[in-house]
Amino acid sequence: GRGGVPSNAAAAVVNVAVVGPDGGGYVTLYPCGSPRPLASSVNFAAGEVIANGAIIPLGSGGRICVFSSQSTHLILDVAGYHVAAYPNRLLFARPS
């Protein structure tokens, strides 16, 4: 129910931008209330401006938690959401 994401959403489609970090490192986005995963959402070098998109399941209270290994400015934009537990995927195979 925040940031344009309805309260029945299961995941948010986000873009995270790192702006001017003090040193090289990474940012991890993950569902609040869950253990922080060992994977990163975006990696960066000192002073870099870099962004990446991700689909993050929503955690406790519909929140996404953010961890940064270095001091930096972050911009987090919501681009969309999924109300199903997992996004549906279709596979199109060309006959051989």
C-alpha positions in Angstrom: 0.0 0.0 0.0 3.0 2.4 -0.4 4.9 3.9 -3.3 2.2 3.0 -5.8 2.3 -0.7 -4.9 -1.1 -2.1 -3.7 -1.3 -3.9 -0.3 -2.0 -7.2 -2.0 1.2 -7.2 -4.1 3.7 -10.0 -3.6 6.8 -8.4 -5.2 7.9 -5.0 -6.4 9.7 -4.2 -9.7 12.4 -1.6 -8.7 15.3 0.3 -10.0 18.1 1.0 -7.6 20.7 3.7 -8.4 24.0 4.2 -6.5 25.4 7.7 -6.6 28.9 8.6 -5.5 29.8 5.8 -3.1 32.9 6.3 -0.8 34.4 3.1 -2.0 33.8 -0.1 -4.0 31.0 -2.3 -2.8 27.5 -3.6 -3.3 23.8 -3.0 -2.4 21.4 -5.8 -1.6 17.7 -5.4 -1.7 15.6 -8.1 0.1 12.2 -8.7 1.8 12.2 -7.2 5.3 11.8 -9.9 7.9 13.9 -12.4 5.9 17.6 -13.0 6.3 19.8 -10.8 4.0 20.9 -13.0 1.1 24.5 -13.4 0.0 23.7 -12.0 -3.5 24.0 -8.4 -4.5 21.5 -6.3 -6.4 24.1 -3.9 -7.8 27.9 -3.7 -7.5 29.8 -0.4 -7.7 33.2 1.3 -7.7 34.2 4.4 -5.7 32.6 7.5 -7.0 30.5 5.6 -9.6 26.9 6.3 -10.7 25.3 3.0 -11.6 21.8 1.4 -11.6 20.2 -2.0 -11.9 16.6 -3.3 -12.0 15.3 -6.1 -9.8 12.1 -7.9 -8.8 12.1 -8.1 -5.0 9.5 -10.1 -3.0 7.8 -7.9 -0.4 8.5 -8.7 3.3 7.0 -7.8 6.6 4.4 -5.0 6.2 5.0 -4.9 2.4 8.5 -3.6 2.9 11.8 -4.0 1.1 15.0 -3.7 3.1 18.2 -2.2 1.7 21.8 -3.0 2.7 24.8 -1.1 1.4 28.4 -2.2 2.1 29.7 1.4 1.7 28.4 4.8 2.5 26.6 6.2 -0.6 23.5 8.0 -1.8 20.8 5.6 -3.1 17.8 6.2 -5.3 15.0 3.5 -5.3 12.3 3.8 -7.9 9.2 1.6 -8.1 8.6 0.6 -11.7 5.8 -2.0 -11.1 4.6 -4.9 -9.0 3.3 -8.4 -9.1 0.2 -9.5 -7.3 0.8 -13.3 -7.8 3.4 -15.0 -5.7 5.7 -15.3 -8.6 5.6 -13.6 -12.0 4.3 -15.9 -14.8 6.8 -16.8 -17.5 6.1 -18.1 -20.9 8.6 -20.1 -22.9 8.5 -19.9 -26.7 10.5 -22.6 -28.4 11.2 -22.7 -32.1 10.8 -26.2 -33.6 14.0 -27.7 -34.8 
